[in-house]
Amino acid sequence: MEIFQATADKMRMSSKRFATLFVVFFISFSVFLIVSSIYRNSSYYAIFEGLSKGREAGESAQNVTINRFPLEGTVHNTSEENLVSEHVKVLPGIFQNGSEETTTTNNSIASRVGPKNVSLTSSTTESTPDLEDKDKLLGGLLTTGFDEASCISRMQSQLYRKASPHKPSPYLISKLRNYEDIHRRCGPNSRAYDRSMRKIVRSKNKGAAATLCKYLIWTPANGLGNQMISMAATFLYAMLTDRVMLVKFDKDKQGLFCEPFLNSTWVLPEKSPFWNEKHIETYQTMLEKDRNRTSNSKDDLPSVLFINLQHTLSEPEKFFHCDHSQYLLREVPLLILQSDQYFVPSLFMNPFFNQEVTKMFPEKDTVFHRLGRYLFHPSNEAWKLISDYYQEHLAKADKRIGLQIRVFSPVSTPQQTVMDLVLSCTLKHKILPQVDLQTSAGKNHSVKAVLVASLHREYGDNLRSMYLKKATVSGEVIEVYQPSHEEHQKFNDNKHNLKAWIDMYLISLSEELVTTSLSTFGYVAQGLGNLKPWLLYRLVNNDTHFPSCERDFSSEPCYHVPPKHYCNGKPIKDVVSSFPYLRECKDYCYGLKLVNST
């Protein structure tokens, strides 16, 4: 009995201890939660959070190339004389062989920058103190999170432009953020990309595969201007169809652009089987199969389809905008699209796309302006050349005038005839002042800097000589510059493309712009700068009875080969009355471009 009594006493003591421990634990745990909550909201937590972000920033710096296009193929062995015409000072490091300055950041930007008189810090990794975040991000068009040092132009380019009075729509911003999320999850170097591509390759000849992600591969055609306007159109189509856009960038475009998408790349991996794939079903073949199909089954749709939207457009591609075509294309996981055209107007011909694009762009004539400034950021190498040239020659001018001269048939078109056309336009519309034939000197009232973009150096030289010899009747000082003169357009050439990109960007910074009709080079510049240019008449057979130039009604590029048929096959007789916001181009009567009013 004593044993049992002792055992009972011990059990009662253990029960009391357990209860005591439980109470102590409960009180301690409550105190811990309270202290932890206070701690998380204290300045100490902010310090630790800052250290954590510092570690993340360090990791980001180690992987800096993920935020931009790999900068390979540095330009070299190009003479200074070929880049910059005489009377223009050659900037240090521009296309010089072996110069370290071609790979360094811009550390010497002058105090006056463009239309905004603001200063930039000498350190490229520091944010500019007098530039608000909303301006740096173009009103929300750009996203945060990029390592600024990996792409200096992304944060600095707006300093060289007048602030836009119009901001991107909230719907466009939400669509861009949604696309970025899709690209991050499904882009190269992700599990979803690897799995989807394996499925597509395995089922290439067995019908459309059901994949987690869908893709749109852009394939280049013609010159850089054509390529940039078609890339912008392709990106818009990718956003509308929830596809990941990948670009085939060969060596000719290395070192031109930064990566536009955070923590991913838009470059099609070199190991992709679709880099040089030849045996791919075409859009035309798919439509022929569809016409012969006896049931509504889509089992015979391919996993990969090639679409040709170049200016040599065949009949079936003219129905690309139609509902039924888009219904079929929606089932194909991988589209390979080749185009040299700005086919955005055709998307306005599709009821669903029209509704979406109208919400994204309430101002219809800003589509390329928004998408171009979102996608195309000069690489650090290109930006140094651009900003240095701007500071040296253009920054101190009271007004900047861009003059783009493209001669499509140089052999049969005399240079003097082209020069007469340019002077007739610029003098008549008071873009440039008349020279004073009576005096040899004038008062220095103001300075106009004229930037000539042309393959031929004679136009810059002639204009410069004209204003060097005589004063102007207005007293203005005219300074003429021409960064490059390649004589001939070169395809698949990295140096040529870099010079073209620099020229396009520089003239896009103008307050007044004169371009050549039908030139996609001019389209890019006017779109980036949101400028309505004066269009030089395209010379044919040396005609002289035409107006020398005409002011355009929109900064949008012209779509040269739009659809000519309704989706039922009947010819479109009056596009303007049939499709709101579309008008015939001023520089090409068969083309279409976007305009705000109906």
KAGI-V845335 format. One record per pair of residues at least 4 apart in sequence whose ideal C-beta (glycine too) atoms are under 7 Angstrom apart, sorted by the first residue. I is the first residue (numbers start at 1). J is the second residue. Records with the same first field share a line. If there is no record, write none. Layout:
BEGIN
I: J, J
END
This chain:
BEGIN
1: 5
2: 6
3: 7
4: 8
5: 9
6: 10
7: 11
8: 12
9: 13
10: 14
11: 15
12: 16
13: 17
14: 18
15: 19
16: 20
17: 21
18: 22
19: 23
20: 24
21: 25
22: 26
23: 27
24: 28
25: 29
26: 30
27: 31
28: 32
29: 33
30: 34
31: 35
32: 36
33: 37
34: 38
35: 39
36: 40
37: 41
38: 42
39: 44, 45
40: 45
41: 45
43: 47
44: 48
45: 49
46: 50
47: 51
48: 52
49: 53
50: 54
51: 55
52: 56
53: 57
54: 58
55: 59
56: 60
57: 61
58: 62
59: 63
60: 147
61: 147
64: 147, 150
65: 70
66: 263, 265
67: 146, 147, 150, 151, 259, 262
68: 150, 151, 258, 259, 379
69: 249, 254, 257, 258, 259, 267, 379
70: 254
71: 254, 255, 379, 381
72: 254, 255
73: 251, 254, 255, 494
74: 102, 103, 255
75: 95, 102, 494, 495, 498
76: 97, 98
77: 97
78: 82, 83, 95, 495
80: 84, 90
83: 94, 95, 483, 484, 499
84: 88, 90, 483
85: 457, 460, 461, 482, 485
87: 464
88: 481, 482
89: 392
90: 94
91: 388, 389, 392
92: 101
93: 99, 101, 102
94: 385
100: 104
102: 381
103: 381
105: 124, 152, 380, 384
106: 124, 152, 383, 384, 387, 388
107: 122
109: 113, 120, 387, 391
110: 391, 395
111: 119
112: 117, 395, 396
113: 118, 120, 159, 160, 395
114: 159, 160, 161, 395, 509
115: 162
116: 159
118: 130, 131, 159
120: 128, 156, 159
121: 126, 128
124: 149, 152
125: 148, 149
131: 135, 136, 159
133: 137
134: 139
135: 158, 163
136: 155, 158
137: 141, 142, 144
138: 142, 158, 373
139: 167, 168
140: 168, 173
141: 168, 173, 370, 373, 374
142: 154, 374
143: 177, 180, 262
145: 262
146: 150, 151, 154, 262
148: 152, 155
151: 258, 377, 380
152: 156, 380, 383
153: 157, 258, 377, 378, 383
154: 258, 377
160: 390, 509
161: 509
164: 530
166: 363, 366
168: 172, 173, 370
169: 360, 361, 362
170: 174
171: 175, 359, 360
172: 176, 360, 361, 370
173: 177
174: 178
175: 179, 239, 360
176: 180, 374
177: 181
178: 182
179: 183, 239
180: 184, 261, 262
181: 185
182: 186, 242, 244
183: 187, 244, 261, 264
184: 263, 264
185: 190, 192
186: 190, 192, 193, 196, 213, 244
187: 193, 244, 264, 265
188: 193, 265, 269
189: 193
191: 195
192: 196, 212, 213
193: 197, 213
194: 198
195: 199, 212
196: 200, 211, 212, 213, 333
197: 201
198: 202
199: 203, 209, 211
200: 204, 209, 211, 303, 304, 333, 334
201: 273
203: 207, 209, 303
204: 303, 304
207: 299, 300, 301
208: 301, 302, 303, 331, 332, 333
209: 303, 333
211: 333
213: 244
214: 242, 243, 333
215: 243, 244, 246, 333, 334
216: 234, 237, 238, 243, 244, 245, 335, 337
217: 246, 248, 268, 274, 336, 337
218: 231, 234, 245, 247, 248, 337
219: 248, 336, 337, 338
220: 227, 248
221: 226, 310, 338, 339, 340
222: 226, 227, 340
223: 227, 489, 491
224: 228, 497, 500, 501
225: 229, 519, 520, 521, 523, 524
226: 230, 340, 520
227: 231
228: 232, 376, 524
229: 233, 342, 368, 520, 523, 524, 557
230: 234, 339, 340, 341, 342
231: 235, 247, 375
232: 236, 368, 371, 372, 375
233: 237, 339, 342, 343, 344
234: 238, 245, 337, 339
235: 239, 245, 371, 375
236: 240, 344, 347, 371
237: 241, 347
238: 243, 244, 245
240: 347, 353, 356
241: 330
245: 266
246: 266, 268
247: 266, 267, 268
248: 268, 275
249: 253, 267
250: 492
251: 494
252: 492, 493, 494, 497
253: 497
254: 494
255: 379, 381, 382, 498
256: 379, 382, 497, 498, 501
257: 376, 377, 379
258: 377, 379
259: 265, 266
260: 266, 374, 375, 377
261: 266
268: 272, 275
270: 275
273: 277
274: 336
280: 304, 305, 306, 336
281: 285, 286, 302, 305
282: 306
283: 287, 305, 306, 307, 316, 317
284: 288, 314, 316
285: 289
286: 290, 301, 305, 328
287: 291, 316
288: 292
289: 293, 300
290: 328
298: 331
301: 328, 331, 332
302: 332
303: 332, 333, 334
304: 334, 336
305: 332, 335
306: 336
307: 335, 337
308: 317, 338
309: 313, 317, 320, 337, 339, 341, 343
310: 338, 339, 340, 341
311: 340, 341, 560, 561
313: 317, 318, 561
318: 563, 564, 565
319: 325, 567
320: 325, 346
321: 346, 347, 349, 350, 563
322: 326, 567
323: 327, 350, 567
324: 328
325: 329
326: 330, 350
329: 335
339: 343
341: 559, 560, 561
342: 557, 559
343: 559
344: 367, 559, 594
345: 559, 562, 582, 592, 593, 594
346: 559, 562, 563
347: 353, 357
348: 353, 354, 357, 579, 581, 582
349: 563, 579
350: 354
351: 355
352: 356
353: 357
354: 358
355: 359
356: 360
357: 361
361: 366, 367, 370
363: 596
364: 581, 594, 595, 596
365: 554, 555, 556, 594, 595, 596
366: 370, 530
367: 371, 556, 594
368: 372, 527, 556, 557
369: 373, 527, 528, 530, 555
370: 374
371: 375
372: 376, 527, 528
373: 528
378: 382, 383, 386, 501, 505
379: 383
380: 384
382: 386, 498, 501, 502
383: 387
384: 388
385: 389, 502
386: 390, 502, 505, 506
387: 391
388: 392
389: 393, 483, 506
390: 394, 395, 506, 509
391: 395
393: 449, 481
394: 400, 449, 451
397: 447, 448, 449, 479
398: 446, 447, 448
399: 448, 511
400: 449, 451, 509, 510, 511
401: 431, 448, 450, 510, 512
402: 451, 453, 507, 510, 513, 514, 525
403: 450, 451, 452, 514
404: 453, 507, 514, 515, 516, 519, 521, 522, 525
405: 418, 422, 452, 454, 459, 516
406: 516, 519, 521
407: 413, 418, 456
409: 413
413: 417, 418, 539
415: 419, 458
416: 420
417: 421, 539, 542
418: 422, 539
419: 423, 459, 462
420: 424
421: 425, 536, 537, 539, 548
422: 426, 536
423: 427
424: 428, 548
425: 429, 514, 534, 536, 548, 549
426: 431, 432, 514
427: 432, 434
428: 548
429: 534
431: 512, 514, 534
432: 478
433: 472, 473, 474, 476
434: 472, 473
435: 466, 467, 470, 472
436: 442, 470, 471, 472, 473
437: 470
439: 471
440: 470, 471
441: 471
442: 471, 472, 475
443: 475
444: 477
445: 475, 476
446: 476
447: 477, 479
448: 476, 478
449: 479, 481
450: 463, 478, 479, 480
451: 481, 506, 507, 510
452: 459, 460, 463, 480, 481, 482
453: 503, 507
454: 459, 460, 482, 485
455: 485, 486, 487, 488, 489
456: 485, 487
457: 461, 482, 485
458: 462
459: 463
460: 464, 480, 482
461: 465
462: 466
463: 467, 480
464: 468, 480
465: 469
467: 478, 480
472: 476, 478
483: 502, 503, 506
484: 499, 503
486: 490, 496, 499
490: 496
493: 497
494: 498
495: 499
496: 500
497: 501
498: 502
499: 503
500: 504, 521
501: 505
502: 506
503: 507
504: 508, 521, 524, 525
507: 513, 525
508: 525, 528, 529
509: 529
510: 529, 531
513: 525, 526, 529, 531, 533
514: 533, 534, 536, 549
515: 519, 522, 525, 526, 533, 535, 536
516: 522, 536
517: 535, 536, 537, 538, 587
518: 538, 587, 588
519: 523
520: 524, 557
521: 525
522: 526, 533
523: 527, 557, 558
524: 528
525: 529
526: 531, 533, 555
527: 555, 556, 557
530: 555
531: 555
532: 551, 552, 553, 554, 555
533: 552
534: 549, 551
535: 549, 550, 552, 586, 587
536: 549
537: 546, 547, 548, 549
539: 543
550: 586
552: 586
553: 586, 595
554: 593, 594, 595
556: 593, 594
557: 593
558: 585, 587, 588, 591, 593
559: 591, 592, 593
560: 588, 591
562: 591, 592
564: 571, 572
565: 569, 570, 571, 572
566: 570, 572
572: 578
574: 578
575: 579, 582, 592
576: 582, 583
580: 598
581: 594, 595, 598
582: 592, 594
583: 592, 593, 595
584: 589, 591, 592
585: 591, 592, 593
END
